Amino acid sequence: MWIQGIAQDLRFGVRRHLKEFWFTAAAALALALGIASTSTVFTIVNAVLLKSAPVSEPDRLIALSMRDARNRQLAMAQPDFEDWRAVSKSFSGMTLMVQVAFSVSDEAHTLVLNACVWPAFRAARLSPLTSLRYD
């Protein structure tokens, strides 16, 4: 009895949706956009706020940089970094990060490569998945 009522309701709903195609399309589009935007916001909040950094003690990591008089970040040379590391008494480990941007085929496509010297994994108490080690 109640199954017949559900079947009748489904047939009626399908007939109405086929008859009112644009309304159905608008409702489906609104539903799809709502689900996509909710999923995107949750993914960003989860990655930025809810998950901690994949290191054992993230509160002990800091980033140091060099800036000019106009507060623009400057690239650090290897000798400057070695001087900082030699005189440092407050840090258990220091590593140098290098960011290189280069064009693959044209100006519209730029590949950015982040690289660090080997002690970065030791300082963060991590093991690299893959690495190119040089001394």
C-alpha positions as CSV (number, residue, x, y, z in Angstrom):
1,M,0.0,0.0,0.0
2,W,2.6,2.6,1.1
3,I,4.9,1.3,-1.6
4,Q,2.3,2.1,-4.2
5,G,2.0,5.6,-2.8
6,I,5.8,6.1,-3.0
7,A,5.9,4.8,-6.6
8,Q,3.0,7.1,-7.6
9,D,4.8,10.1,-5.9
10,L,8.1,9.2,-7.8
11,R,6.2,9.0,-11.2
12,F,4.6,12.3,-10.5
13,G,7.9,13.9,-9.6
14,V,9.6,12.6,-12.7
15,R,6.8,13.9,-14.9
16,R,6.9,17.3,-13.3
17,H,10.7,17.5,-13.6
18,L,10.6,16.5,-17.3
19,K,7.9,19.1,-17.9
20,E,9.7,21.9,-16.0
21,F,13.2,21.2,-17.4
22,W,14.7,24.7,-16.7
23,F,13.6,24.6,-13.1
24,T,15.1,21.2,-12.7
25,A,18.4,22.3,-14.3
26,A,18.6,25.4,-12.1
27,A,17.9,23.3,-9.0
28,A,20.5,20.7,-9.9
29,L,23.1,23.5,-10.7
30,A,22.4,25.2,-7.3
31,L,22.8,21.9,-5.5
32,A,26.0,21.1,-7.4
33,L,27.5,24.5,-6.6
34,G,26.5,24.3,-3.0
35,I,28.1,20.9,-2.6
36,A,31.3,22.0,-4.4
37,S,31.7,25.2,-2.4
38,T,31.1,23.4,0.9
39,S,33.6,20.7,0.0
40,T,36.2,23.3,-1.1
41,V,35.8,25.4,2.1
42,F,36.1,22.3,4.3
43,T,39.2,21.1,2.5
44,I,40.9,24.5,3.0
45,V,39.8,24.7,6.7
46,N,40.9,21.2,7.3
47,A,44.3,21.7,5.7
48,V,45.1,25.0,7.3
49,L,43.4,25.0,10.7
50,L,42.6,21.5,11.8
51,K,45.6,19.5,10.8
52,S,48.9,20.4,12.4
53,A,52.2,20.4,10.6
54,P,53.6,16.9,10.0
55,V,56.5,17.4,12.4
56,S,56.9,16.2,15.9
57,E,57.2,19.6,17.6
58,P,55.7,22.3,15.2
59,D,55.8,24.9,17.9
60,R,59.6,24.8,17.9
61,L,59.9,25.7,14.1
62,I,60.5,29.2,13.0
63,A,61.4,30.9,9.7
64,L,64.1,33.6,9.5
65,S,64.5,35.8,6.5
66,M,66.4,38.8,5.3
67,R,64.5,42.0,4.4
68,D,65.6,45.3,2.8
69,A,64.7,48.8,4.0
70,R,61.3,48.6,2.1
71,N,60.5,45.3,3.9
72,R,60.9,43.2,0.7
73,Q,62.2,39.7,1.3
74,L,65.7,39.1,0.0
75,A,67.3,35.9,-1.1
76,M,69.9,34.6,1.4
77,A,73.3,33.7,0.1
78,Q,74.9,30.5,1.3
79,P,77.8,32.3,3.0
80,D,75.4,34.5,5.0
81,F,73.5,31.4,6.1
82,E,76.7,29.7,7.2
83,D,77.6,32.8,9.2
84,W,74.1,32.8,10.9
85,R,74.5,29.1,11.7
86,A,78.0,29.5,13.1
87,V,77.0,32.2,15.6
88,S,73.7,30.8,16.5
89,K,73.4,29.6,20.1
90,S,69.6,29.5,20.4
91,F,68.7,27.0,17.7
92,S,69.2,23.2,17.8
93,G,69.4,23.2,14.0
94,M,69.1,25.5,11.0
95,T,68.5,24.9,7.3
96,L,68.4,27.0,4.2
97,M,65.4,27.0,1.9
98,V,65.8,28.1,-1.7
99,Q,62.9,29.0,-4.0
100,V,63.6,29.0,-7.7
101,A,61.0,30.0,-10.3
102,F,61.7,29.2,-14.0
103,S,59.7,29.1,-17.1
104,V,59.0,25.7,-18.7
105,S,57.8,26.8,-22.2
106,D,56.5,30.3,-22.1
107,E,55.7,33.2,-19.8
108,A,52.2,31.9,-19.1
109,H,53.5,28.7,-17.4
110,T,55.9,29.1,-14.5
111,L,57.1,26.2,-12.4
112,V,58.2,27.1,-8.9
113,L,60.7,24.7,-7.2
114,N,61.2,24.8,-3.4
115,A,64.4,23.1,-2.3
116,C,66.2,22.8,1.0
117,V,69.6,21.6,2.0
118,W,69.9,18.2,3.7
119,P,69.8,19.3,7.4
120,A,66.1,20.5,7.0
121,F,64.8,17.0,7.6
122,R,67.1,16.4,10.6
123,A,66.1,19.8,12.1
124,A,62.3,18.9,11.7
125,R,62.9,15.3,12.8
126,L,61.5,14.0,9.5
127,S,62.8,11.5,6.9
128,P,62.4,12.5,3.3
129,L,60.4,10.3,0.9
130,T,63.0,11.0,-1.9
131,S,66.0,13.1,-1.8
132,L,69.1,14.0,-3.7
133,R,71.9,14.3,-1.1
134,Y,75.0,16.2,-1.8
135,D,77.7,17.2,0.6
